[in-house]
Amino acid sequence: MELFRIGRTIPFMRNALVLNAISFLTFVAAVFFIAIRGFHLSIEFTGGTVMEVNYAQAAQLEKVRSALTGLGYTDFQVQNFGTSRDVMIRLPLAAGQSSATQSDTVMKALKASDSTVELRRVEFVGPQVGKELVENGLLALLFVVIGITIYLAVRFEWKFAVAGVLANLHDVVIILGFFAFFQWEFSLSVLAGVLAVLGYSVNESVVIMDRIRENFRRDRGATVREVIDGAITQTISRTIITHGSTQMMVLAMLIFGGPTLHYFALALTIGIWFGIYSSVFVAAAIAMWLGIKREDMIKPIKKADEVEEVYQE
């Protein structure tokens, strides 16, 4: 499906060197901020207090958030679970306070705005749980990268596999760099968004690589640069349809999803736009620098005399 068709090939690879240099500097800056500033981890990773409360009527989450803000909390999560009357509150453990003390203080603030609220459960999530979550999250990221590498190497060729993995790691590191630089809260939902971006970005790279392989077979007189430029130009319409529709959905979550989905949608937004960029100017360009050629995509056809010699033997 095409919304439009471009009549002439756009020379994307003409400025590949400059754009790759910019990508490298951006990547280094992201790594620098991750190493120096670190992440503003949510209580899912650092530990804290989890409260479950119940209201007689549908809970007004904004009032709950306002009450917690009035108590001086800035890093907290409030969301419905089960029904609209049940609310889960996650709080970082304050210095000099136990979970019981925190829950008493919070309940007093909540009852000031709605006396029907009842405390159902209080639980302390220790740092050991947070450590396990970090380790499991990193393992999930590692397995995804390994799986993508194997998939690309089997479907295409090792040069494309290396290019695709480097492009996807480029996207992930830059997303993490944004969260480190701005100190946005890094939660499990954000980690899920990063993993989703990995799969989403590799899909775009696969589409372009597949078209490059087709063009190598069809345009035998074209140079490698011309083949790559033609493949990217031919997939622009598909890219606009796919990423445009996805971004509209993510934008709706970003605007109307509330605090619970805000950083998840933000991670996806950054990943979508950098995924487009990396598929075109990182993955394709790296494959070109690695020396991808027609012989890598097409097996040479044996000449008639060579085939005859095989039969004679």
Secondary structure, DSSP 8 states (H G I E B T S, - for coil): --S---SS---GGGGHHHHHHHHHHHHHHHHHHHHHH--EE-HHHH-EEEEEEE-SS---HHHHHHHHHHTT--S-EEEE-SSTTEEEEEEE--TT--HHHHHHHHHHHHHHH-TT-EEEEEEEE-HHHHHHHHHHHHHHHHHHHHHHHHHHHHHS-HHHHHHHHHHHHHHHHHHHHHHHHHT-EE-HHHHHHHHHHHHHHHHHHHHHHHHHHHHHHH-TTS-HHHHHHHHHHHTHHHHHHHHHHHHHHHHHHHHHSHHHHHHHHHHHHHHHHHHHHIIIIIIHHHHHHTT--HHHHS-----HHHHHHHHH-
